[in-house]
Amino acid sequence: MKLKDKVVIITGGARDIGRAVSLDLANHGAKLAINYFGSEDQAQSLSQELKNNNIDAFILKGDMTKQEDVAALVKKTISHYGNEIHGLVNISGGLVQRKKIDEMDESFLNQVVQLNFNSTFLATKQVLPYMKEGSSIVNFASQAGRDGGGPGASAYAASKGAVMTFTRSMAKELGQQGIRVNSLCPGMITTAFHDTFTKDEVRSNVANATPLKREGRPDEMATTVSFLLSDESSFLTGVNLDTNGGLVFS
């Protein structure tokens, strides 16, 4: 159990990739503080599953674009587990809607940036006072941050590009404290995200163009997160790890 008794906060940890990450970290012995916002049913289901398996975890609703909600999550974590947080996984984010630039206004752009980048910034800032040498942060960027995304995803792609650059900056800044910061850049993963925003024919075309000839799975993202949080990756920091089946190389 490579994360035994490590305290880890997961934002957006109740559904799809977030759920898979929460369960994998639990299997590796981590103590979990799981945030969710819009996925009430999935959160309750995950909570029951963790409880049935005697996992040390709590689930708290909160909007990670709001500083007060982020602070409440961190406060409950240290109240529940003590004054040290060993890991942070920033998964909260989303596309919101596909819009080309002539369809976007500043309000929409700000919403997407806040959802994907500001949430990562706020959680990182709030958690850092409780992190010591050996701690690890894993952000979720996207293949879109590499290649600009698909039609109508420019705001999303730009915000994920910001997450990638922030990851590199924090790796340099926090490395002096022995804290590592990396990110995942998922490609086409089988999730509700693509069920909602990507047409079936596009998904099929992308899968066929991928060297592995398929979409990725949430559990494949989860095992990579566990690796990046653990001492097995102790000399990796500032990495934006392409997790796309070979479709795009950095």
KEDOVO-300139 format. One line per 5 residues: number of its first residue (from 1); for each residue y, x, z of N, C-alpha, C. Coordinates in pm, whole numbers. Example, Ala and Ser with C-alpha at 12.3 -4.5 7.8 and 13.67 -1.06 7.14 Angstrom:
2
1 = -569/1319/780/-450/1230/780/-330/1320/780 ~ -225/1285/708/-106/1367/714/3/1290/787
***
This chain:
250
1 = -119/86/0/0/0/0/124/90/0 ~ 171/125/-120/272/230/-133/411/189/-84 ~ 431/62/-52/560/18/1/545/-46/139 ~ 442/-7/210/412/-68/339/531/-59/435 ~ 572/-176/485/680/-190/583/818/-153/529
6 = 831/-137/398/962/-114/338/1034/-248/322 ~ 1159/-252/364/1239/-374/353/1308/-377/218 ~ 1281/-482/140/1334/-491/4/1402/-626/-18 ~ 1524/-623/-69/1595/-744/-110/1574/-763/-260 ~ 1543/-886/-299/1526/-920/-440/1620/-1035/-472
11 = 1716/-1012/-560/1801/-1123/-605/1736/-1187/-726 ~ 1743/-1319/-732/1676/-1390/-842/1526/-1372/-837 ~ 1469/-1381/-717/1330/-1344/-698/1229/-1457/-693 ~ 1268/-1576/-740/1179/-1691/-720/1104/-1737/-844 ~ 1148/-1698/-963/1080/-1751/-1082/1062/-1641/-1187
16 = 964/-1663/-1274/938/-1574/-1386/924/-1429/-1340 ~ 1005/-1339/-1394/995/-1197/-1357/1021/-1179/-1207 ~ 1119/-1250/-1154/1150/-1237/-1012/1032/-1273/-924 ~ 964/-1381/-957/846/-1421/-880/737/-1315/-887 ~ 713/-1263/-1008/611/-1159/-1025/646/-1035/-945
21 = 773/-998/-944/818/-883/-866/795/-907/-717 ~ 834/-1024/-669/816/-1057/-527/669/-1046/-486 ~ 580/-1102/-567/438/-1101/-534/379/-960/-540 ~ 422/-881/-638/369/-744/-648/417/-658/-532 ~ 543/-672/-495/594/-596/-381/522/-638/-252
26 = 496/-766/-240/420/-814/-123/282/-752/-119 ~ 217/-742/-235/83/-682/-241/85/-535/-203 ~ 201/-471/-218/214/-331/-181/268/-313/-40 ~ 278/-422/37/310/-412/178/456/-421/214 ~ 544/-452/118/687/-460/146/720/-585/228
31 = 828/-574/305/885/-687/376/999/-740/291 ~ 997/-869/258/1082/-919/151/1192/-1013/199 ~ 1312/-992/142/1423/-1086/152/1450/-1134/11 ~ 1414/-1259/-18/1417/-1310/-155/1530/-1410/-172 ~ 1615/-1383/-267/1723/-1474/-301/1686/-1562/-421
36 = 1737/-1684/-421/1729/-1770/-539/1856/-1854/-541 ~ 1881/-1920/-654/1999/-2007/-659/1966/-2140/-726 ~ 1929/-2137/-854/1908/-2261/-926/1764/-2308/-934 ~ 1672/-2232/-879/1528/-2262/-898/1465/-2309/-767 ~ 1508/-2425/-719/1465/-2476/-589/1314/-2498/-582
41 = 1257/-2564/-681/1114/-2594/-678/1030/-2466/-680 ~ 1069/-2372/-766/995/-2245/-774/1007/-2168/-644 ~ 1124/-2174/-580/1144/-2104/-453/1055/-2160/-344 ~ 1045/-2292/-338/961/-2354/-236/813/-2322/-261 ~ 774/-2320/-388/636/-2286/-422/603/-2143/-383
46 = 695/-2051/-415/674/-1911/-378/670/-1893/-227 ~ 759/-1961/-158/763/-1953/-12/630/-1994/49 ~ 573/-2104/-3/445/-2152/48/333/-2053/18 ~ 334/-1995/-102/231/-1897/-138/237/-1774/-48 ~ 357/-1725/-22/373/-1609/66/327/-1642/208
51 = 362/-1762/253/323/-1804/387/171/-1815/397 ~ 107/-1870/296/-38/-1886/296/-110/-1751/302 ~ -43/-1647/250/-103/-1514/248/-50/-1424/358 ~ 18/-1485/456/70/-1412/573/159/-1294/535 ~ 242/-1315/434/336/-1212/390/464/-1221/473
56 = 513/-1107/517/637/-1102/594/754/-1114/496 ~ 810/-1235/484/915/-1260/386/996/-1381/426 ~ 1121/-1385/379/1199/-1508/388/1270/-1530/254 ~ 1304/-1655/227/1371/-1692/103/1500/-1763/138 ~ 1611/-1719/74/1742/-1773/106/1817/-1808/-22
61 = 1873/-1927/-27/1952/-1970/-142/2091/-1906/-136 ~ 2141/-1864/-253/2275/-1808/-256/2318/-1771/-397 ~ 2446/-1783/-424/2505/-1747/-552/2547/-1600/-546 ~ 2479/-1515/-620/2504/-1372/-611/2632/-1329/-683 ~ 2705/-1423/-742/2837/-1390/-795/2946/-1412/-690
66 = 2906/-1460/-573/3002/-1487/-464/2977/-1389/-349 ~ 3081/-1316/-313/3067/-1212/-212/3014/-1266/-81 ~ 3058/-1385/-41/3015/-1441/86/2866/-1473/88 ~ 2812/-1515/-26/2669/-1544/-33/2587/-1415/-31 ~ 2636/-1313/-99/2568/-1183/-96/2569/-1128/46
71 = 2684/-1136/113/2695/-1087/250/2601/-1162/343 ~ 2586/-1293/322/2495/-1373/406/2351/-1329/388 ~ 2313/-1295/265/2177/-1248/238/2150/-1116/310 ~ 2245/-1024/301/2229/-893/366/2228/-910/518 ~ 2316/-995/569/2322/-1020/713/2191/-1075/767
76 = 2133/-1170/695/2006/-1226/740/1894/-1122/733 ~ 1900/-1035/631/1798/-931/616/1799/-836/735 ~ 1916/-788/774/1921/-693/886/1894/-762/1019 ~ 1930/-890/1027/1898/-966/1148/1748/-985/1161 ~ 1682/-1004/1048/1538/-1032/1047/1454/-906/1061
81 = 1498/-797/997/1415/-677/987/1472/-552/1056 ~ 1598/-555/1097/1659/-435/1153/1760/-374/1058 ~ 1823/-265/1101/1940/-212/1032/1912/-115/919 ~ 1795/-122/858/1769/-36/744/1708/-117/630 ~ 1764/-98/511/1713/-162/390/1668/-51/297
86 = 1542/-56/255/1484/53/177/1492/32/27 ~ 1504/-94/-16/1504/-121/-159/1586/-243/-195 ~ 1644/-240/-313/1718/-354/-368/1677/-370/-513 ~ 1641/-494/-551/1607/-525/-690/1703/-632/-739 ~ 1790/-596/-833/1890/-688/-886/1838/-756/-1013
91 = 1784/-876/-996/1730/-950/-1110/1823/-1064/-1152 ~ 1904/-1116/-1061/1991/-1230/-1092/2068/-1206/-1220 ~ 2071/-1307/-1306/2144/-1295/-1431/2100/-1402/-1527 ~ 2158/-1399/-1648/2119/-1498/-1748/2210/-1497/-1868 ~ 2165/-1563/-1972/2239/-1572/-2098/2343/-1684/-2095
96 = 2315/-1789/-2020/2396/-1911/-2008/2385/-1995/-2136 ~ 2432/-1940/-2248/2429/-2014/-2375/2455/-1915/-2489 ~ 2392/-1938/-2603/2422/-1854/-2719/2553/-1902/-2784 ~ 2651/-1812/-2789/2780/-1844/-2850/2830/-1724/-2929 ~ 2871/-1749/-3054/2936/-1645/-3131/3080/-1630/-3082
101 = 3144/-1521/-3121/3275/-1490/-3063/3378/-1598/-3092 ~ 3369/-1664/-3207/3466/-1769/-3237/3441/-1897/-3158 ~ 3326/-1901/-3088/3293/-2016/-3003/3320/-1989/-2856 ~ 3346/-1863/-2822/3365/-1825/-2683/3511/-1829/-2644 ~ 3535/-1863/-2517/3668/-1842/-2460/3655/-1744/-2344
106 = 3766/-1708/-2286/3765/-1607/-2180/3686/-1655/-2058 ~ 3692/-1783/-2031/3620/-1838/-1917/3469/-1818/-1931 ~ 3417/-1843/-2051/3274/-1822/-2075/3237/-1675/-2062 ~ 3319/-1588/-2121/3293/-1445/-2110/3288/-1401/-1964 ~ 3385/-1445/-1886/3388/-1409/-1744/3266/-1460/-1670
111 = 3222/-1580/-1703/3104/-1637/-1639/2980/-1550/-1662 ~ 2960/-1508/-1786/2842/-1427/-1820/2850/-1288/-1754 ~ 2969/-1228/-1758/2985/-1096/-1697/2964/-1104/-1546 ~ 3018/-1206/-1484/3000/-1222/-1339/2853/-1241/-1304 ~ 2784/-1320/-1384/2643/-1350/-1358/2556/-1225/-1367
116 = 2583/-1140/-1465/2496/-1025/-1490/2545/-895/-1428 ~ 2674/-868/-1439/2725/-741/-1387/2783/-752/-1247 ~ 2872/-849/-1225/2933/-860/-1093/2830/-880/-983 ~ 2726/-958/-1012/2621/-982/-912/2552/-851/-874 ~ 2530/-765/-972/2469/-634/-945/2561/-546/-862
121 = 2689/-545/-898/2788/-469/-822/2797/-517/-678 ~ 2809/-648/-658/2827/-703/-524/2708/-675/-434 ~ 2588/-695/-487/2468/-670/-406/2456/-523/-370 ~ 2482/-436/-466/2473/-292/-441/2572/-252/-332 ~ 2695/-297/-344/2799/-261/-246/2765/-309/-106
126 = 2712/-430/-95/2680/-486/36/2560/-419/101 ~ 2466/-375/21/2342/-317/74/2358/-171/115 ~ 2444/-98/47/2453/48/65/2473/95/209 ~ 2554/27/291/2569/76/429/2439/82/508 ~ 2336/13/462/2209/7/534/2099/90/466
131 = 2137/165/364/2040/249/293/2053/394/335 ~ 1938/458/350/1934/600/387/1862/678/277 ~ 1852/807/299/1782/893/204/1641/842/178 ~ 1604/837/53/1472/786/15/1474/642/-31 ~ 1589/576/-17/1601/437/-62/1611/431/-215
136 = 1589/313/-270/1587/300/-415/1643/165/-458 ~ 1721/167/-566/1775/45/-625/1721/32/-768 ~ 1675/-88/-802/1629/-115/-937/1710/-231/-993 ~ 1783/-205/-1099/1861/-308/-1167/1785/-362/-1287 ~ 1822/-483/-1329/1766/-538/-1452/1875/-543/-1558
141 = 1861/-457/-1658/1946/-461/-1776/1870/-539/-1882 ~ 1870/-493/-2005/1802/-566/-2112/1799/-481/-2238 ~ 1702/-508/-2322/1703/-448/-2455/1834/-481/-2528 ~ 1889/-599/-2496/2016/-638/-2558/2128/-539/-2528 ~ 2120/-473/-2411/2218/-372/-2378/2206/-248/-2465
146 = 2088/-230/-2525/2065/-119/-2618/2111/-154/-2760 ~ 2070/-275/-2806/2087/-304/-2949/2186/-416/-2980 ~ 2253/-468/-2877/2353/-572/-2900/2302/-714/-2893 ~ 2170/-731/-2881/2113/-865/-2866/2106/-942/-2997 ~ 2054/-1063/-2986/2041/-1150/-3102/2168/-1229/-3128
151 = 2166/-1318/-3226/2284/-1399/-3259/2335/-1477/-3137 ~ 2464/-1471/-3114/2525/-1547/-3005/2504/-1488/-2868 ~ 2461/-1361/-2860/2433/-1300/-2729/2525/-1182/-2699 ~ 2640/-1177/-2763/2727/-1060/-2746/2778/-1045/-2602 ~ 2814/-1155/-2538/2862/-1148/-2399/2750/-1100/-2307
156 = 2632/-1156/-2328/2516/-1115/-2249/2484/-967/-2271 ~ 2481/-925/-2397/2449/-786/-2429/2551/-691/-2368 ~ 2679/-728/-2378/2784/-642/-2322/2771/-631/-2170 ~ 2739/-742/-2104/2725/-738/-1958/2605/-656/-1915 ~ 2498/-662/-1994/2380/-581/-1963/2405/-433/-1995
161 = 2486/-407/-2098/2528/-269/-2123/2606/-214/-2006 ~ 2688/-299/-1943/2762/-258/-1824/2667/-224/-1710 ~ 2559/-302/-1695/2458/-272/-1592/2395/-135/-1617 ~ 2367/-104/-1742/2307/25/-1775/2400/140/-1739 ~ 2527/128/-1773/2623/234/-1741/2644/244/-1591
166 = 2652/130/-1523/2665/128/-1377/2546/197/-1311 ~ 2428/176/-1367/2307/242/-1315/2323/394/-1321 ~ 2370/445/-1433/2389/589/-1448/2496/640/-1350 ~ 2605/567/-1338/2713/607/-1248/2667/611/-1103 ~ 2594/507/-1062/2547/501/-924/2441/609/-896
171 = 2361/641/-998/2263/748/-980/2333/878/-945 ~ 2443/907/-1012/2520/1029/-984/2588/1021/-848 ~ 2649/908/-821/2727/893/-697/2639/889/-574 ~ 2526/820/-582/2443/800/-464/2333/904/-450 ~ 2312/981/-555/2211/1086/-546/2241/1186/-436
176 = 2368/1205/-406/2407/1297/-299/2357/1249/-163 ~ 2330/1118/-154/2278/1061/-30/2126/1044/-35 ~ 2065/1088/-144/1921/1075/-158/1877/936/-195 ~ 1969/857/-254/1938/721/-298/1923/721/-449 ~ 1813/667/-498/1787/664/-642/1825/528/-700
181 = 1874/529/-825/1913/407/-894/1861/411/-1037 ~ 1780/314/-1073/1725/304/-1208/1736/160/-1256 ~ 1711/138/-1383/1707/0/-1432/1595/-18/-1532 ~ 1554/-143/-1548/1461/-182/-1654/1540/-248/-1766 ~ 1496/-225/-1889/1556/-289/-2007/1448/-368/-2078
186 = 1414/-487/-2027/1304/-564/-2087/1337/-610/-2228 ~ 1235/-613/-2312/1246/-674/-2444/1202/-819/-2435 ~ 1121/-862/-2529/1073/-1001/-2533/961/-1019/-2431 ~ 994/-1085/-2321/898/-1111/-2214/874/-1262/-2209 ~ 752/-1303/-2184/717/-1445/-2180/774/-1508/-2053
191 = 889/-1572/-2067/958/-1633/-1954/1028/-1760/-2000 ~ 1079/-1836/-1902/1157/-1955/-1933/1287/-1920/-2006 ~ 1336/-1797/-1987/1455/-1751/-2058/1438/-1769/-2208 ~ 1328/-1717/-2263/1305/-1727/-2406/1255/-1866/-2447 ~ 1188/-1936/-2354/1152/-2074/-2383/1277/-2157/-2410
196 = 1386/-2122/-2340/1511/-2197/-2351/1598/-2151/-2467 ~ 1609/-2018/-2483/1712/-1964/-2571/1663/-1905/-2703 ~ 1532/-1890/-2722/1483/-1822/-2841/1385/-1912/-2916 ~ 1408/-1928/-3046/1322/-2013/-3128/1183/-1951/-3143 ~ 1085/-2039/-3159/945/-1994/-3169/925/-1895/-3283
201 = 988/-1922/-3398/968/-1833/-3512/1030/-1696/-3488 ~ 1140/-1693/-3412/1202/-1564/-3377/1110/-1487/-3283 ~ 1053/-1556/-3186/962/-1490/-3093/841/-1433/-3167 ~ 788/-1511/-3260/673/-1466/-3337/708/-1344/-3421 ~ 825/-1346/-3483/868/-1232/-3565/887/-1106/-3481
206 = 947/-1123/-3364/969/-1008/-3275/835/-951/-3227 ~ 745/-1038/-3187/613/-993/-3142/540/-916/-3252 ~ 547/-966/-3373/479/-900/-3485/543/-767/-3522 ~ 674/-753/-3494/744/-628/-3523/726/-524/-3413 ~ 673/-568/-3300/652/-478/-3186/522/-400/-3206
211 = 523/-269/-3184/400/-191/-3203/278/-248/-3130 ~ 298/-306/-3012/184/-364/-2939/151/-506/-2984 ~ 231/-559/-3075/202/-688/-3141/194/-807/-3045 ~ 278/-807/-2944/279/-919/-2850/407/-916/-2767 ~ 429/-1026/-2693/534/-1029/-2593/484/-960/-2465
216 = 579/-916/-2384/543/-862/-2254/520/-972/-2153 ~ 464/-935/-2039/436/-1030/-1931/518/-996/-1807 ~ 555/-1097/-1728/630/-1071/-1606/561/-972/-1511 ~ 428/-978/-1503/358/-887/-1412/371/-741/-1456 ~ 392/-719/-1587/410/-582/-1636/547/-528/-1594
221 = 645/-614/-1583/775/-573/-1531/764/-546/-1381 ~ 687/-630/-1313/675/-619/-1168/611/-488/-1124 ~ 504/-446/-1190/439/-321/-1150/530/-202/-1175 ~ 616/-211/-1276/711/-104/-1303/817/-98/-1194 ~ 862/-213/-1146/957/-218/-1036/898/-154/-911
226 = 774/-188/-879/710/-130/-761/701/22/-771 ~ 672/70/-889/668/214/-913/805/278/-888 ~ 911/215/-941/1045/272/-927/1097/265/-784 ~ 1048/171/-705/1088/163/-564/1011/261/-477 ~ 898/307/-524/809/388/-440/837/537/-456
231 = 778/615/-366/792/761/-371/720/821/-492 ~ 639/742/-561/572/792/-681/672/827/-792 ~ 793/770/-782/897/799/-882/1013/876/-818 ~ 982/962/-723/1085/1025/-639/1181/1117/-712 ~ 1150/1158/-836/1243/1243/-911/1300/1170/-1033
236 = 1290/1037/-1031/1349/955/-1137/1474/886/-1085 ~ 1586/911/-1147/1709/837/-1117/1800/839/-1239 ~ 1881/735/-1252/1969/722/-1368/1897/683/-1495 ~ 1774/635/-1482/1693/601/-1599/1708/453/-1633 ~ 1737/424/-1759/1731/287/-1810/1603/277/-1891
241 = 1500/225/-1827/1364/232/-1879/1336/120/-1978 ~ 1308/159/-2104/1274/61/-2207/1136/2/-2179 ~ 1132/-129/-2160/1006/-199/-2134/993/-309/-2238 ~ 963/-267/-2362/967/-362/-2474/850/-345/-2570 ~ 743/-278/-2528/627/-264/-2613/647/-172/-2731
246 = 753/-91/-2726/778/5/-2832/869/-44/-2943 ~ 930/-163/-2924/1015/-219/-3030/1142/-136/-3051 ~ 1201/-91/-2940/1323/-11/-2945/1305/112/-2857 ~ 1339/226/-2910/1330/351/-2834/1470/397/-2796 ~ 1485/450/-2676/1615/504/-2635/1633/644/-2690
***
